[in-house]
Amino acid sequence: MSDLTRRELLRRMALTGVAGATGANFLAGCGSPAESAKVTGTGAATGGAVPSAPAGGPIRIGYIKLTDCSSVIMAQELGLFKKHGVEVELKQQPSWPITRDNLASGQIEAAHCLFGMPFATETGVSESKGDPLRIAMVLNNNGQATTLSTQHFGGKVGYANYGQLKTAVEELRKTKEPTFAMTFPGGTHDMWLHLTLAAAGIDHKSVKIKPIPPPQMVANMEAGNMDGYNVGEPWGGVAAKKGIGFTFVATQTLWKHHPEKALVVNGKFAETRRNDLKKVMTAILEASKWLDEMKNRAHAAKVVGGQQYINAPSDVIDARLMGEYALGSNLGKKLFKDDTMLFFHNGATNFPRYSHGVWFLTNYVRFGRLKTEPDYEAIAKKVILQDLYKEVAEEMKIAIPADDMKPFNVQADRMAFDATKPDMMLKRYAALQRVKGALV
């Protein structure tokens, strides 16, 4: 079979959901919410009259097949939920839209979830019907990546070389429409992809950007359905190992210690079972501490990489958890030390900051996800259950950072973000857009 014929076959298999190498339901979540709701996955409650958990019943926590679900998985595997007196059922979800719908409908009470998702649903960036989504705590910092196709960009673009990326995209444009993927409009991967393009001086409106569920990224790239994507591990590392793609930039290079996944909860559940939610958070915080002891990460990689959970090579998960990135495409290795994927960081990771919510809302406006400016701080305080987190942290004697609403650096933009002045930040972003060429 010729390469062309094989590629066309892979493309068609990916589009029809046949290519099972990276999971079933191949493009679940790429269409409308109604279409997404028809797709089912292992352990996912995705349709029918499934009641909310009764008072005192098991708490159903959703997760996506990503390395940063590790604190939720290990809290279960280490017996920490039971230790703190709560019964938890883990429910694998096939896509972020289905996770959103299951949270809003009460079919799951909580989820390992994109930090940006509750802001997207609150503002209408993503359509959601049912109960509101709320952030109880942050699960991790760092550890995502923008992966580029070896076929189109290999040998042309070095790590985080934005000028080379701009040149390569313009060259590709001569033969095809450059196409990139992220996982959910308004989610973290959506913002990191937009930041990557902006740093290269590439107008996001000049390329095609589409959503694809995380476990299906690698097969879609192999099938030629996109030229680059941003997603969480292990799917950047897997593409590099297979030679299909290479890591152009890890997100900790874009913004060191950015918020990534959060424990997102059904709003009514948070109100009616507050004490049980606190127990869940306590267990996850204990697992987060355990994961940040680097000696435990190899064991965690084997557990979460198993068929029951992520179903991906544990060596890839372990290497990137340890900060050892084999970039692919003859780029060698890049080592991360204090900015590898973090789950606890002495409590600095888990504290849900209003300022980070304001950043997402401001960048929704910047990148056209919102047409008008929202009430930034009011929405952030509505979505983030910061008082709840403080209660749990104080009971566990975990330090609460005093940096909320203070400026923080976003390296991709070469500037600090001031959450108290979102209007000023939008003006600065507009000035960046007027700069010709890449920001290098």
Beta strands, then each sheet from edge to edge (+ up, - down):
strand 1: 59-63
strand 2: 88-92
strand 3: 110-114
strand 4: 133-138
strand 5: 144-149
strand 6: 179-182
strand 7: 208-211
strand 8: 228-232
strand 9: 245-250
strand 10: 261-266
strand 11: 324-326
strand 12: 333-335
strand 13: 408-410
strand 14: 415-417
sheet 1: 2+ 1+ 3+ 10- 4+
sheet 2: 7+ 6+ 8+ 5- 9+
sheet 3: 11+ 12-
sheet 4: 13+ 14-
end
